[in-house]
Amino acid sequence: MTAELVRGQNHVLPRTRLEIRVSAGTPVIAGATLGDERGTVRGVEWIAHPSSHRLPGLEVSRQAAADHRLAVDLDALPDAAHRVTVLLALPLGAGRPGRFGAVAAPFVAVTGLDGTEIATYTLTGLDTESAVTAVELYRRQGVWKVRAVGQGYAAGLAGMLADQGLPEAAELAAAIQEAVASGLARSVAPPPRTPEGERVRHPAGPVPTAGDTLPAAPVPGPSPAPPGERTAPQGADAAGGPIDYAHPRRQTSAPPPPPPAASPAAPGQPARPVAGDATGWSMDERLYNQIWGMFEDLARAVAAHRSAVDFAESRMDQELERTLSDPRSRIGGTGDRARAEAMAKREELTARAREALDRDLAQLAAESDVVEPALPAAYAGWDNPVWHGYRVPMEIPMALRIGDLHLPERAGLRIPLLVRLPLERGIWVDSGRTASEAAAATGGDQLRRLAMETAVALAVRLLAVYPAHEFSVHVIDPAGSGAGALAPLVASGALDGPPAAGAAGVSSVLARLTRRVDLVQMAVRAGAAASLPPDLDPGEQLLMVHDFPHGFDDRAVTQLRYLADEGPSVGVHLMMVADREDARAYGPVLDPLWRSLLRVTPVADDHLADPWVGHAWTYEPLRIPGGSRVLEQVLARVAAARRDGRH
């Protein structure tokens, strides 16, 4: 049973590996301090905050956000630590609320890693305070407990840290606010966390790679599983453990805002679908989880139909074999009657299976018809009217739509293919004709043009869903062969510089991004984010490489592999538009590079598999409607926002 705490009340913690979930309704900074037996914080090394988000046994969010998940492993804390205090603060800046009394009361839930709530606390009674000590976990006589604190500070983050006994409170508070404001905290993504003994599960929403099995269920952290053959376990994962069939729509651990009430339906009919009827703290999260549920529902409905059809065929074959193996059945019309009866039974079973499938598909199609128009820009196709009212966002969305998935049983029923943000894998747009039958049927020049157009559209979507100056795109086009597709990006001024050409251009861009990865990694490991050079762009970076390996020498190839492996963790992402056959001279040296990237195709291709029964899902890239200027309009607004931010 969940303990609903009031200020000053405590509750025994039944486990030591926990999550602390915060919902504030407005972006807040979340941090935590460690205290000794007397509650003293011994120094900055005992404080987890956005620009230094990880301590032994403790991990906090990397940016200001309305929702946070803090991970705590009490057994892994330093021996001298007897207290964990969770702190919340409002970020500074024009247009932001300056006091908690002007926003909804923050809600805090202490849960197990399976989402089971242990204790909750709503921080009411706040007014002029801009920082608050929310809850504390403390050890008393060998037992860990949680206490609702709710102590506010009108002096803000600096006053709260000073009250914790930190001499350099003002300096640290200023550094935290600066890191949040600049977006540096978003540059480093923490690894997924899972319960002990459980395999790491990856993001919500189908996330494919070349020949990948799609992940079974979402957990914190968006890193897809390594690519493999187009097969999927049935009842067990690749490591031999049981598959977790749960997904967020059926998760009831965290108390989300109540979903919209379903529309009434006729007696005996399923409820009319409603957009956002899944669990989640926001409409975006509910829609995201609803799309994931639709993907799972379609996979299972088709699996049930195919299984029923296979059973009908197998049953008919067995009955015919038994009948025809008896010599007496060959006399008269006995064999013919048995054959007709077996076939009629097969047709009956198949028809019943198809009827059930059609019913499920109709319900999913009705849900899709409701969900698609309600999607925000990050989840919407290019033909969605939401793009007509596009504005550069203030916050990063949960995910980005990069295509659609469908099955042959109903090709018109498309499930949006979402990937979590920030990206934790690069993207490979496969321009090779040997990749699939559909690619082989497309002319080589046309396929390369479609691949580059697909990559440009993906880059524009990434630019469009990030706040201004928090995402930059760099292009390497050694021979200039992608100039036509790149024209909208270049003409808009949304790029930081012109596409790099020639071996010198390749070397310059790779050296600059490699330096950024090295510097940020060293700063993060040393806890010295403030020491980064002022010319370093703290925003996310995308490197788009066209016509690989043209213009790349061995050193450049090594740097590219380094960026693919190490870049995503510090905000540098790779998008390659390439035909793997063009790089066959490198042999197996580049195999790790291809495996590290999320493979998409410029033409429809069934190279994806789900984690339950291994369906071959057809992926289709998002297309710009013929004659539409949506790409140019979006880029113009992105470029304008970037220009305005410089003044």
Secondary structure, DSSP 4 states (H G I P E B T S, - for coil): --EEE-TT-EEE-S-SEEEEEEEEEEEEEEEEEEE-TT----SGGGEEBTTB-EETTEE--SS-EEEEEEEEEGGGS-TT--EEEEEEEPPPSTTS-SSGGGSPPPEEEEEETT--EEEEEE--S--S-SEEEEEEEEEETTEEEEEEEEEEETTHHHHHHHHTT-TTHHHHHHHHHHHHHHTGGGG-PPPP---TTPPP---SS----TTPBPPSS--SS-PPPPP--S---SSS-TTSSPP----GGG--SS-PPPPPPPBP--TTSPPBP-TT-S--SSHHHHHHHHHHHHHHHHHHHHHHHHHHHHHHHHHHHHHHHHHHTSGGGGSTTHHHHHHHHHHHHHHHHHHHHHHHHHHHHHHHHHHHHHHHHH--GGGS-TTSGGGGG----SS--SEEEEEEEE-GGGTT--EEEEEESS-SSEEEEE--TTS-HHHHTS-HHHHHHHHHHHHHHHHHHHHHHSPTTSEEEEEE-TTSTTHHHHHHHHHHT-SSSPPB-HHHHHHHHHHHHHHHHHHHHHHHHHT-GGGS-TTS--SEEEEEEEEETTT--HHHHHHHHHHHHHSGGGTEEEEEEE-GGGGGGGGGGGHHHHHHEEEE-SS-EEEEE-TTT--EEEEE---PPTT--HHHHHHHHHHHHHHHHH-
